[in-house]
Amino acid sequence: MSRLRISVVIPAYNEEFMIGACLDAVLTQSRAADEVIVVDNNSTDRTAEILHGFREDVIVLHEERQGVQHARNRGLNAATGDVIVRIDADTRLPAGHLAEVEATFGDPSVDAATGPVRYYDVTLPRVAARGDALIRSLWTVPNGRLDWVFGANMAIRRPIWLAVAASLCADERFHEDLDLGMHLRAGGYSVRYARGLVAGTSSRRVKGDFAGFRHYLLMTERGYAQHIGRLRRGSYARAWMTARFLLVMYPLMRWLHASHHRRHELPAVVARKNPMSSACD
C-alpha cells in the first residue's frame, strides 16, 4: 500500500502564547507531516511575527472572514494530503501522533477519527485525563459510532472533507467541530474514536468566569438541538447530560488549572474568542 500523505491544519487567532509550542511539536514528529498549514484569522497580536519565524517549514494562509469555521475551511480546502489532521493552536502533539494517524487510516473503513486529550496545564493531570475519558464515554453513542469530532485532535480523509464541506453550518450558537461530526454521521461516514490518537491541550477554557464557561458548554447542547433531525434517539440527551456534568465539575476544573499556574508561576492564558457569522445551509 502506498504511503499516505498527511497534512496538518491549524486555525489561529491571537495565539502568540501558544502557536510556537504547537508548531514545535508538529515539526518534531517521528513521522513527519507532508504539509503544515497555519491559517491566521486576522490576529492583532504577535502571532504573524512568530509564524514568520517558521516560514521555511510552514505554509501560512490568511482568512479575512472572521470565525474559526472560516479559518478551518480555508485550511482544509487548501490541504493536499490524503489525510488532513486538524488541531488547535494550543494543541501539543506527542512525538508519535502522526505515526498513529497513519496507522489509524491504514484501515480503509475509517473516514475520520478523533481521540482523547491530556491537559498539560493542570495539577493532577492523570485525574483530569480520567475525567475527560469519563465525559467522552458519556458522550459516545452506544455502538461506538460517533456523531462528534474534537477540533483539538481530529483527522479526516480529504475526499470525505470535500464531500461534506459545502453542507456544513456556520453559526456562532454552536461549535464548528461538533457540527462537522454530526454532518459526517448524517452522511453515513465512519468516525472512529481512536484511543491511541492522544493529543495534549490546554485547560484555558475554565480560566474565565462561570457564566462564560456555561455559555461555551451550552453551545454543544444548541448544536445537537439544531441537528436533531440528523441524529438518532438519545444523542441530544447525552449532550444535555454531559453539559450538566461539566457544569458541576467546573469548580474542580478551575482549581486544577489555577493551581498549576500558581505552582509554576505561569502567566494566565485565557481562551480567545473568535466570533463566527451566522448562516446554516
BADREN-457241 format. One record per residue (C-alpha): x, y, z; residue in three letters. Coordinates in steps of 0.1 Angstrom, whole numbers, padded with zeros to 4 digits. Each point is the difference from the previous one (the first is absolute). Last residue first. Example, Ala and Ser with C-alpha at 12.3 -4.5 7.8 and 13.67 -1.06 7.14 Angstrom:
BEGIN
+-------+-------+-------+-----+
:  east : north :    up : res :
+-------+-------+-------+-----+
:  0137 : -0011 :  0071 : ser :
: -0014 : -0034 :  0007 : ala :
+-------+-------+-------+-----+
***
This chain:
BEGIN
+-------+-------+-------+-----+
:  east : north :    up : res :
+-------+-------+-------+-----+
: -0272 :  0257 :  0047 : asp :
:  0007 :  0018 :  0033 : cys :
:  0010 :  0036 :  0004 : ala :
:  0010 :  0020 :  0031 : ser :
:  0035 :  0015 : -0001 : ser :
:  0025 : -0011 :  0025 : met :
:  0018 :  0019 :  0027 : pro :
:  0035 : -0011 :  0010 : asn :
:  0002 :  0001 :  0038 : lys :
:  0035 : -0007 :  0013 : arg :
:  0002 : -0023 :  0029 : ala :
:  0020 :  0013 :  0029 : val :
:  0036 : -0004 :  0009 : val :
:  0010 :  0010 :  0035 : ala :
:  0037 :  0006 :  0004 : pro :
:  0019 : -0030 :  0015 : leu :
:  0015 :  0000 :  0035 : glu :
:  0004 : -0038 : -0002 : his :
: -0020 : -0007 :  0032 : arg :
: -0024 :  0029 : -0007 : arg :
: -0007 : -0012 : -0035 : his :
: -0006 : -0036 :  0010 : his :
: -0023 :  0011 :  0029 : ser :
: -0020 :  0022 : -0024 : ala :
: -0007 : -0029 : -0024 : his :
: -0009 : -0026 :  0026 : leu :
: -0021 :  0025 :  0019 : trp :
: -0019 :  0009 : -0032 : arg :
: -0007 : -0037 : -0006 : met :
: -0012 : -0005 :  0035 : leu :
: -0023 :  0030 :  0000 : pro :
: -0014 : -0010 : -0035 : tyr :
: -0009 : -0036 :  0009 : met :
: -0037 :  0007 :  0004 : val :
:  0000 :  0019 : -0033 : leu :
:  0018 : -0029 : -0016 : leu :
: -0027 : -0025 :  0011 : phe :
: -0027 :  0023 : -0012 : arg :
:  0015 :  0003 : -0035 : ala :
:  0005 : -0038 : -0002 : thr :
: -0036 : -0007 :  0009 : met :
: -0014 :  0023 : -0026 : trp :
:  0023 : -0014 : -0027 : ala :
: -0010 : -0035 :  0010 : arg :
: -0037 :  0009 : -0002 : ala :
:  0006 :  0016 : -0034 : tyr :
:  0015 : -0032 : -0014 : ser :
: -0026 : -0023 :  0016 : gly :
: -0021 : -0006 : -0031 : arg :
:  0020 :  0001 : -0032 : arg :
:  0012 :  0033 : -0015 : leu :
: -0006 :  0018 : -0033 : arg :
: -0033 :  0015 :  0011 : gly :
:  0014 :  0011 :  0033 : ile :
:  0026 :  0022 : -0018 : his :
: -0009 :  0033 :  0015 : gln :
: -0006 : -0016 :  0035 : ala :
:  0034 : -0017 : -0002 : tyr :
:  0017 :  0032 : -0008 : gly :
: -0019 :  0018 :  0028 : arg :
:  0012 : -0026 :  0025 : glu :
:  0036 :  0005 : -0011 : thr :
: -0003 :  0038 :  0002 : met :
: -0012 : -0006 :  0035 : leu :
:  0035 : -0008 :  0011 : leu :
:  0014 :  0034 : -0012 : tyr :
: -0028 :  0019 :  0016 : his :
:  0006 : -0018 :  0033 : arg :
:  0037 :  0008 : -0002 : phe :
: -0008 :  0037 : -0005 : gly :
: -0024 :  0001 :  0028 : ala :
:  0024 : -0019 :  0023 : phe :
:  0027 :  0025 : -0004 : asp :
:  0031 : -0005 : -0022 : gly :
:  0029 : -0023 :  0006 : lys :
: -0020 : -0031 : -0008 : val :
:  0006 :  0002 : -0037 : arg :
:  0037 :  0002 :  0007 : arg :
:  0003 : -0038 :  0005 : ser :
:  0026 : -0002 : -0027 : ser :
:  0005 : -0030 : -0023 : thr :
:  0022 : -0030 : -0004 : gly :
: -0010 : -0026 : -0026 : ala :
: -0007 : -0037 :  0000 : val :
: -0008 : -0021 : -0030 : leu :
:  0004 : -0033 :  0017 : gly :
: -0036 : -0001 :  0012 : arg :
: -0012 :  0004 : -0036 : ala :
: -0037 :  0010 :  0001 : tyr :
: -0009 : -0008 : -0036 : arg :
: -0023 :  0021 : -0022 : val :
: -0015 : -0021 : -0028 : ser :
: -0020 :  0019 : -0026 : tyr :
: -0038 : -0004 : -0005 : gly :
: -0006 :  0036 : -0010 : gly :
: -0019 :  0006 :  0032 : ala :
:  0030 : -0011 :  0020 : arg :
:  0024 :  0023 : -0020 : leu :
: -0025 :  0029 :  0004 : his :
: -0001 : -0006 :  0038 : met :
:  0038 : -0001 :  0002 : gly :
:  0004 :  0032 : -0020 : leu :
: -0025 :  0018 :  0022 : asp :
:  0019 : -0012 :  0031 : leu :
:  0031 :  0016 : -0014 : asp :
: -0018 :  0032 : -0009 : glu :
: -0013 :  0005 :  0036 : his :
: -0034 :  0016 :  0005 : phe :
: -0018 :  0033 :  0001 : arg :
:  0025 :  0018 : -0022 : glu :
: -0014 : -0016 : -0031 : asp :
:  0019 : -0012 : -0031 : ala :
: -0017 : -0032 : -0009 : cys :
:  0016 : -0027 : -0022 : leu :
: -0016 : -0012 : -0033 : ser :
:  0027 :  0012 : -0023 : ala :
:  0028 : -0017 :  0020 : ala :
: -0016 : -0035 :  0000 : val :
:  0014 : -0016 : -0031 : ala :
:  0032 :  0020 : -0001 : leu :
:  0008 : -0012 :  0036 : trp :
: -0007 : -0036 : -0010 : ile :
:  0024 :  0003 : -0030 : pro :
:  0027 :  0015 :  0023 : arg :
: -0002 : -0028 :  0026 : arg :
: -0006 :  0014 :  0034 : ile :
:  0021 :  0005 :  0032 : ala :
: -0009 :  0013 :  0034 : met :
:  0016 :  0013 :  0032 : asn :
: -0007 :  0035 :  0012 : ala :
: -0031 :  0002 : -0022 : gly :
: -0016 : -0029 :  0018 : phe :
: -0023 : -0021 : -0022 : val :
: -0037 : -0008 :  0006 : trp :
: -0027 : -0024 : -0012 : asp :
:  0020 : -0030 :  0009 : leu :
: -0005 : -0037 : -0008 : arg :
:  0008 : -0018 :  0033 : gly :
: -0032 : -0021 :  0000 : asn :
: -0013 :  0017 :  0032 : pro :
:  0006 :  0036 : -0012 : val :
:  0029 :  0018 :  0015 : thr :
: -0006 :  0030 :  0023 : trp :
: -0001 : -0018 :  0033 : leu :
:  0032 : -0018 : -0010 : ser :
:  0015 :  0033 : -0010 : arg :
: -0007 :  0015 :  0034 : ile :
:  0015 : -0030 :  0017 : leu :
:  0032 :  0003 : -0021 : ala :
:  0002 :  0037 :  0009 : asp :
: -0003 : -0008 :  0037 : gly :
:  0028 : -0026 : -0004 : arg :
:  0022 :  0025 : -0017 : ala :
: -0007 :  0026 :  0027 : ala :
:  0010 : -0025 :  0027 : val :
:  0031 : -0009 : -0019 : arg :
:  0009 :  0037 : -0003 : pro :
:  0000 :  0006 :  0038 : leu :
:  0007 :  0037 : -0003 : thr :
: -0010 :  0014 : -0034 : val :
:  0019 :  0015 : -0030 : asp :
:  0008 : -0031 : -0021 : tyr :
: -0036 : -0012 : -0004 : tyr :
:  0000 : -0034 : -0017 : arg :
: -0024 : -0005 : -0029 : val :
: -0018 : -0030 : -0013 : pro :
: -0006 : -0008 : -0037 : gly :
: -0017 :  0009 : -0032 : thr :
: -0003 : -0018 : -0033 : ala :
: -0014 :  0005 : -0035 : ala :
: -0008 : -0023 : -0030 : asp :
:  0012 : -0032 :  0016 : val :
: -0010 : -0031 : -0020 : ser :
:  0033 :  0001 : -0020 : pro :
:  0019 : -0010 :  0032 : asp :
:  0035 :  0014 : -0006 : gly :
: -0017 :  0032 :  0012 : phe :
:  0007 : -0010 :  0036 : thr :
:  0036 : -0010 : -0007 : ala :
:  0007 :  0034 : -0018 : glu :
: -0016 :  0019 :  0028 : val :
:  0021 : -0019 :  0026 : glu :
:  0031 :  0009 : -0019 : ala :
: -0013 :  0036 :  0000 : leu :
: -0002 : -0001 :  0038 : his :
:  0033 : -0017 :  0008 : gly :
:  0018 :  0031 :  0014 : ala :
: -0029 :  0011 :  0022 : pro :
: -0021 :  0028 : -0015 : leu :
: -0004 :  0033 :  0018 : arg :
: -0034 :  0016 : -0007 : thr :
: -0003 :  0037 :  0009 : asp :
: -0002 :  0012 : -0036 : ala :
: -0028 : -0025 : -0006 : asp :
:  0003 : -0032 : -0020 : ile :
: -0012 : -0013 : -0034 : arg :
:  0018 : -0030 : -0015 : val :
: -0008 : -0003 : -0037 : ile :
:  0004 : -0034 : -0017 : val :
:  0008 : -0006 : -0036 : asp :
:  0020 :  0033 :  0002 : gly :
: -0006 :  0030 : -0023 : thr :
: -0013 :  0025 :  0025 : ala :
: -0015 :  0033 : -0014 : ala :
: -0036 : -0010 :  0007 : asn :
:  0009 : -0010 :  0036 : leu :
:  0018 :  0032 :  0007 : gly :
: -0026 :  0024 : -0014 : arg :
: -0028 : -0021 :  0016 : asn :
:  0016 :  0002 :  0034 : arg :
:  0006 :  0037 : -0002 : ala :
: -0037 :  0005 : -0010 : his :
: -0012 : -0023 :  0028 : gln :
:  0022 :  0018 :  0025 : val :
: -0016 :  0033 : -0008 : gly :
:  0008 :  0033 : -0016 : gln :
:  0000 :  0001 : -0038 : arg :
:  0034 :  0013 : -0010 : glu :
:  0017 : -0034 :  0000 : glu :
:  0038 :  0001 : -0004 : his :
:  0023 : -0029 : -0009 : leu :
:  0033 : -0009 :  0014 : val :
:  0018 : -0031 : -0014 : ile :
:  0024 : -0014 :  0026 : val :
:  0036 : -0012 : -0002 : asp :
:  0021 :  0028 : -0014 : glu :
: -0024 :  0027 :  0013 : arg :
:  0002 : -0011 :  0037 : phe :
:  0015 :  0033 :  0012 : gly :
: -0027 :  0018 : -0019 : his :
: -0026 : -0018 :  0020 : leu :
:  0013 :  0017 :  0031 : ile :
: -0005 :  0035 : -0016 : glu :
: -0034 : -0010 : -0012 : ala :
: -0011 : -0011 :  0035 : thr :
:  0014 :  0032 :  0017 : arg :
: -0034 :  0015 :  0008 : asp :
: -0028 :  0012 : -0024 : thr :
: -0008 : -0033 : -0016 : ser :
: -0022 :  0002 : -0031 : asn :
: -0008 : -0038 : -0003 : asn :
:  0035 : -0013 : -0006 : asp :
: -0003 : -0034 : -0016 : val :
:  0029 : -0023 :  0008 : val :
:  0008 : -0027 : -0025 : ile :
:  0025 : -0029 :  0005 : val :
:  0007 : -0024 : -0029 : glu :
:  0015 : -0034 : -0003 : asp :
:  0000 : -0004 :  0037 : ala :
:  0030 : -0019 :  0014 : ala :
: -0003 : -0034 :  0017 : arg :
:  0020 :  0003 :  0032 : ser :
: -0016 :  0035 :  0004 : gln :
:  0023 :  0029 :  0006 : thr :
: -0018 :  0025 : -0022 : leu :
: -0034 : -0004 :  0016 : val :
:  0014 :  0004 :  0036 : ala :
:  0019 :  0031 : -0009 : asp :
: -0031 :  0013 : -0018 : leu :
: -0022 : -0002 :  0032 : cys :
:  0028 :  0014 :  0021 : ala :
:  0002 :  0031 : -0022 : gly :
: -0038 :  0004 : -0004 : ile :
: -0008 :  0003 :  0036 : met :
:  0009 :  0033 :  0015 : phe :
: -0004 :  0020 : -0032 : glu :
: -0034 : -0016 : -0007 : glu :
: -0020 :  0031 : -0011 : asn :
: -0021 : -0021 : -0025 : tyr :
:  0014 : -0032 : -0014 : ala :
: -0015 : -0028 : -0021 : pro :
:  0024 : -0030 : -0002 : ile :
:  0001 : -0025 : -0029 : val :
:  0023 : -0030 : -0001 : val :
:  0003 : -0018 : -0033 : ser :
:  0008 : -0037 : -0003 : ile :
:  0009 : -0019 : -0032 : arg :
: -0007 : -0037 :  0003 : leu :
:  0027 : -0024 : -0010 : arg :
: -0009 : -0023 : -0028 : ser :
: -0014 : -0035 :  0009 : met :
+-------+-------+-------+-----+
***
